[in-house]
Amino acid sequence: MRRRRYLVTGGTGALGAIAGCTGSLEDDECTPGSDPISEIELDFAGYTESDRYTDETYHVRGTVVEQGSTRVVIDDGTGLAAVSVASSEYVFDTEEFDIGDCISGSGSLHVSRAGQHEMPHVGLEPEEIEFGSSEKDISLLPDRPNQTVSSDYDGLDEEITVTVTGDAEIQSDRLLVRWREYESETPWTEADREWWHELTDVEPGEPIPDGSQFTRATNSFDYSALWLSGDRGWSRELDQLKTNDIR
């Protein structure tokens, strides 16, 4: 396989190819890296989001299932993870690789991004990144639910009302509501957490009906509603709010 420039420099102007090339993989089987994704623990105790990256490093390898210049999602057969370029100087050149290709690299967990989605997000060191082909079949990512989650905060009464709208689809034990003190920089994995069935009268595992809601007295907080698909660790943040944004 020919060596190509898979990274480009990013900035306010046009992108330009970096000097030198990233490596090319020889293994078309795209086997998991030294750290299978399913074994990477999101233990951010002792970290804040201002720390940016963890001290530990991980080596991951997987098939590209979602492609972007600043974030690529890979599947290594044990689970899903997001990867990005650790250096803010570079981004991925999406014209040089495709969905179904293989990517490998080493780096540390990105504290805020991994915490936000509660799935591994590894910032790969530029010199460690390699690309290649993959013979694996691609399993598409789960579709985002059609149901929506919205929040209404009354600053005078210091109450927040969170409502699920749309035909019953999301299971009550798949919608996680998270709270943390405003601007605390606590990783979301370390925040206060409650499942929808713990906040409402919807039974655990039952689809959430249209209009289901709860009201909670609170102030000076960050709030986030996270949907966990149950498929390879895939999740989506469906709603978020910071009280300071609306004061």
C-alpha positions, 0 to 999 in steps of 0.5 A: 500500500502506498504511503499517503498524507492522512493528516493535514494542518488545520487553521482559519485558512485553507488546509495544507498537507503536512510534511511527511506521511503517516504510516500504512498498516499491513494487516488487512484483518484490522484486529484489535490493538493492544488495548481492546476497546471493551477493556478501556475503563472510563475512570476519571476520578481525580481528573477535571476536564481542564486536565484534557488528557489522562496520564495512561496511554492506549493502543487502539485499532479498528474499522472506520464506521463514522468519518470526520476531520476532527473525530473518527469512530472506529469498531474493533469488534469488541466495542466502539471508540472515537479517535482524534488527533491529539495535536491541535495543529492537525486534523484528519484528511477525509479525502484520503480514507473512507468508511471501512478502512482501518486506523491504528494509533496510540494516545491518551483518553480525552477527559471531557469528550470521553466523559460527555459521551461515556465511551472511549475517546482517544487522542492519537499522537500524530506520529503513531497513526497508521491507516490501511484497508480492512476486510471486516464487514461494517456494522452501521451505527445505531440511528438516533432516536426519533424521540426528543428530550427538552428542558425548561428552566425557571430561574425565578423558581429555580426549577427545571422540567425535563420532557420526552416528546414523541412516540414511545421508543427510548427505554427508561433504563437507556436514558441517563440524566446527569447533574453537576455543579455549574463550571465544576469541570467534573467529568460527566462520568463522575457526575450525579446520575439518575435513570429516567425510571428513577425520576418518573413513574415509568417502569424500568425497561419500558418505552418512555411515553410521549409527554413523560416529564419530571420537575426538579428544584435546583440551581447553579448546575449543568444538566445533560440527558444521554441516550445509551443504545446498548449496541457496542457502547454507542450513545448520543447526548440528546439534551444539555443545559447550563443555568448560566446560559439563560440567566 
